[in-house]
Amino acid sequence: MTILVSACLLGVPCRYDGLSKPNEKVLALSKTHTLVPVCPEQLGGRPTPRNPVELKNGRVQEQNGTDHTEAFLLGARQTVRIATIAQADCAILKAKSPSCGFGAIYDGSFTRTLTSANGLAAQALQEAGFPIQTELDL
C-alpha cells in the first residue's frame, strides 16, 4: 500500500515552528507500506519556520491579517498531484492543520478553538477521491 503522509509526522522539521511531530504509529507503517512524505505548506512556497496561520471563511491568514491563501491553494494542488503520481491508496495527515487537518481545524480566532472543517490540502485530496485520516485516527 502507498500512503501519502504529512512529512512532519515522519520527523521532518517542516512545521510552522520549524519542528516536527513524529508519530510512532505512522513511522511503524514504513515497515509494511510505502510512505510518501509531503508538506503542502512548503509545496506552496511557504518558508520554515513561518508565522502561524489559521483558516477562516476560506482564507488562510496570520493573526495580523496577512493572507497566505494562494500559497496554501498551490500547496494543496501540488499535494494532489504528488498523490496522483505516487498512486497513493490513502493519506495520513496532521490533525488540526490549516493544510492537513481533516474533520476538525482551528477556527481562525487563534484561541485554539476547533471547528468542524478540513484544511485546504485535505479538502483537495478528499475531492480528488483519496481516503484520508489523521494520526489521531490510528
N, C-alpha and C positions, 0 to 999 in steps of 0.2 A: 504494500500500500504506500502511496506517495502522499505525504501530508505537508501542506503549507503551514508554516509556524511563524508566529511573531518572533523575530530574532532575539528580542530581549529575554524571552523565555528560555532561550538556549544559552544565555550568558553573554550575549553580545552587548557591549555598553552603548546602546543607541537610544535609550530613553531621553526624554527632555532634560533630565538632570544629569545626563552623562553616565548613568549607571545602568545596570541590567537587573532583571528579576528572574534568575534561573529557577526553573521548576523541575524538581527531581522526577516527577511523573512524566513530564514532557521529554526530558533528557533520556529517560529509560526507553522511550519509544524508538530511539535511534538504533536499538539492538535488533529490532524486528521490522522496522519501516524506514523508508527513505524520507528524510525531513528536509524541506526546502525553506531556509530562513528568509524572511522579508521584514523590512521596516518601511511601511508605507510613508511615514513622515520623511525619512531620508530619501526615499524614492521620489518624493515630491520636491526635493531640493532643500529641505529644512536642515539646518546645521545641528550638530550635537556638541555641547549642550545648547538648549534653546529655552526661551521663556515658556512657562506652562500656558496651555490654551484649553478652552472648553467649547463644546458645540451647543449653539442655541439658535433656534429658528433657522436651521440650515446653514448657519455661518460659523466658522471656526475663528475664535478671537481670543486675544490675550485679555487679561483683566482690564487693561487700559484702553481697550477697543481696537487695537491693531489687528487687522483682518488677515488671515492666512488661508482663507477658504480655497483659493485657486491652487495653492501648493498641495493642500490635502486632497483635492479632487484629482490632481495629476498623480499623486501617490496612489490613490485608490485605483485609477485606471492602470497604472503600471503593475500594481499588485494582481489585478485580474489577468493582465497579460502574462505575468510570470506563472500564475496558477494554471492558465490555459496551456502555455508552452510545456510546463512540467507535467501536465496531465494529472494534476492533483486530484485525489479522491475526496479530500475534505480539507478543512483548515482548523487549526487551533490557534486562537488569537488572544491577546492580552485583554483581560476583563477591564471594563470601565473607561478605556481609552477613547479619545475623540476620533481616532482612526480605527482601532481594532475592537473596541467594545462591542459586545453582542448581547442584546436584550436589556442592558442597563448601562448608562453612561452618566457622567456628571452633567448637571442640568444647565451649566452656563453661569451660575451665580457665584462660583468659586467659593462655595461653602461646603464642599464635599457631599452635596445632596445629590442622590441618584434619581434618574428619571428613566422611564421605560422607552428606550430608543437604541439605535445602533450607531456606531462610529461610521465614518464615510467609507472606509475600506471594507469593513464588514458588510455594510449595506450593498456595496458594489459586488462583492463576492456572492452574497445571497441572491442578488438579482441575476447574476450570471449562472446560478444553479449549483454553486458549491455548498455542501453541508458545512456548517460552522458550529464550533463550540469554543468555550474559553477554558483556560487552565482550571477554573473553579468547577467545571463540569466533570473533570477527570476523577 
